[in-house]
Amino acid sequence: TFPAQRGADPEEIVDRLGGLGAAMVELAPVAPDVFGATGNSAIPPVYTYWGQFIDHDITANTDRDENGTVFDIRRPDLQPLDPSVVVNELRNLRQPSLNLDSVYGDGPTLPDGPVTRAENLYDGIRLKVGTLSETDVDGNDVGGLRIPPDPEDLERDLPRVGSGDDKGKAIIGDDRNDENLVVAQFHVGFLRFHNAVVEWLPDNEGLVGDAETFARARQLVRWHYQWLVVHDYLRTVTRAGTVDKVLTGGNVFFTPDPDAVYMPLEFSVAAYRFGHSMVRGVYDWNANFGRGAEILPATPFRLLFAFTGNASPQFLGRTETLPRTWPADWSRLVDKGSSIPDRFARKIDTRLALPLTTMLNMGNDEPDPGIKELLKMLAARNLLRGHLLALPSGQAVAERLGVTPLSAEELQQNNTQPLNDALAAGDFLTHTPLWFYVLKESEVRENGTTLGEVGSRIVCETIIGQLRADDESYLRQPGGWDPGAGVRLPSGEPIVTISDFLRFAGTL
């Protein structure tokens, strides 16, 4: 952990880490235009929120205990916890095996079968999908506004509660996937992909019975998802060659026992939070709220949090479901070959978009103004969690992995003066918080285009390791499995990219 911090005054700890988090935020755009073009990576925005979807599928509650006190970053005596306390009292409430329990729950209630807890997610063996509102946020008909991408297809929202105290809340396996509109629309893609597989099976595999059809559909959806996570998502966000080294050479540092799987905190509390640095301040969202639109030339990040059932007020308080002007136009969010600079995520680095200092749906019930401000600052929260859970420093992890640690000069490279001051004030040049270290490694050694060697190894070994520990995953199938043995697009082509996946689902 941070030896220089252990035993320090708790208020000093909060100040040092809070100061580092505040200095990571970009207070002004990196370019004069609204899109901040010079800060873009070559990674389309879908990967930012695909990463969030994966996180919600394999982790939950990995930074808090049952009573919400031991691992609370608001506690007044903020000191690194003894590792034995973390091991004994911290529990992951999500299955880490990438089995889409965040989508399926425990499955539908079938005829003559037991009643499932997730039966309200289903219409028979199909997953429920919500319908867009016929009106816009002002209660008026959408009139001549463009409805992307298909005006006849309104099944593009999450299913929602229609009345009562929970009116507008999403009816899905993990309501965190209604946290912002991008991940919500991504979840819609999974609902529709499953339903499309259910329709595909009778003509292609001859399955007609509900139980058999559902089991096969869920299996295929899981395998397509897992394969894409490894061969599209990981290959895009991690250092070239890392995926192949882990697939062919095996897991070296993270070797979970199938009978006692766990989620390493170096992954869930540090390395896998790299996606926060990829978040844009504005997005080219669709034909109504993006380039060429008459309403807004871009969608501010904050609005993507307002148009969800978890927002307060929901959908700006004027519609029960997502307005039909607001579904994602995925063609603007998935194209690796786009010539339009704002159709990419930000680089993976230590500079965070300004909206991440005022998270719309965080800390709103906190009475203490100082704590409320802290909870709304994403960077400070990440750093404080890592400190409280006694994560090793970036240098310690690099040495364990056999990677040359970042030098003090590299840690200070291209920083603002306030950021370098914060690093020096907290002794973070020699004992660097792991989350910050992973971001800086990407910034200085990979130009922010992918994770660096330390970050890539943690992320690849954890995700591929979880698949190796699951005897039902695509990696554990006798003789292997690839998309050639799965569902296919109408053209007959296999599904080998996230664009193919969304296209089969009918949302692209």
Steps between C-alpha positions, in 0.01 A plus 500: 500500500623857557759481780533876509129527568457230766467665837452845350222723622174387332412855399838535333439178309168628369658834408795341318293252301224752441755750376646245261153413370409866451825566312418218256193681369532702182352838584502625141451319167818374337390657171304816417202314356228341710618146430857528632640330191867486603422286806339218302623144476448260211246303707129557422280610794312169516805342666477739795149385584547140389767497769247633751251232394766229556581648841133483601485140378794377710526729803264657751564627850875440473576812700251482788396260776157372599442778754654772286744620766833315487567589136335842501738764361309760705618348829690752715792265580600431141802269522600201283317195631679183599483260202339234723204734561460554127516127424257401775239774467490604134271300272439528126122487451530419131615173345837582337475243220365725220182293489267798449317456828458879478272433201343160573477482877397144584299465177129497412225307674424214263184282492522231769822659623585685821412867534814706442594827665559652155164403350401867461789545251334263254214468257500123465859415406558840342648785701271801537594811302357846560335729247605859439267781602291652220564847641812704564608640838267798468198269468446590137502266202847469347369648176761527228798399712703214366458171686827309463560255359159346412178696567292180488705318764411641841618203713816684601463563871540287809173359636374723781259505792182673383353625829552537873800622695742325262344640186760533227752267665658247264392138528840340438740265677729778625354848528849651483462450126250785508758732655561686176340489159795343318524190718118482508486496121779240496292283735206537259730350237541187714125467557438518128794277411357226723156536343651489152682177591171352624346580160805365315512160668188327357606551139868429555521241777144370501435582866136566591449404867517795741744352752739367238479812284563736791795297629662494156429870437655602832800277431560653157454856625748436782758346269471776240535759776799327660677449169447866407626616840826314440549550127348844445486687832828383656692514172385860459575638846811304600861499382563310176588137564373480858182311414693244297760455774230425756299277265800296387729522802233474767436709807819566694406739780123455540414131517156467660383169641171402327368400844588835658487772236564856609549842350846654559473852636796610289255449211165616637615797710791621286600370157150444363398853586713619208179559304426807711775686317337413164174677586428799274348827610269494195390236249386492139191306608245487219340700220315721749780554750824484305679622191261663255212512751274802532438451873849440642828452311614258771364330811655614831610217729261618773198454274590135456443461873177697495330275243481188718259349749760545776520874449322748720270603348468208259528599133493861612167418665292531184475155342452151642742339257785615282383764248507370145752767402762359740604140410865452409609519139769236542651578160646813665647303791655181360699589189876450539557647155304821547654821370301707751717570808221527756382147422774359720554463873759711680848361543584278797696746712503697826285784361129455573209684341359785709150348547654222710536752784125550533342156455129567462361201694766467773492630858167678465376372838822585686434777760867597544590744217867399507423128476240568232760684292745213552252235389426695182872503409561166334880517509514571872260211571716258301818606679346487847354152440835367387666648807242366746514150349881500534572445134869464413668792331548503126873450544445192718265344244738577212787331682282197576414472131863540396438835330737794536311750719429851382773744597433822687567682174237290318247559778550876459513501119261745329321575828357832607684668785210436744514128418874481559458695824235251614724203415787648699286604797367148551828313442324348199809504277640201689177341624251572222131404540441206267208658311700815423804287411306291245373816330843665495662184365260507207558872447881497488574152363207443260403862417159432654403266216477186717577395854868455577671178599393497866141604430466263206630201695266560793195548278571212259599247766196583713240479225650201319570336836134525597404333172755225561352439845147455357445156347198638310691778324588488133868450590425172679301330224644171368657569164462875553231740384504807276231716334502279193301252708254764616227716349572686179400825338248489211800518265628173650799670660595409858479749786858607571468865610276695731356667189394155373340429837294821497410443135362152576306652788347749254625810681768598246 
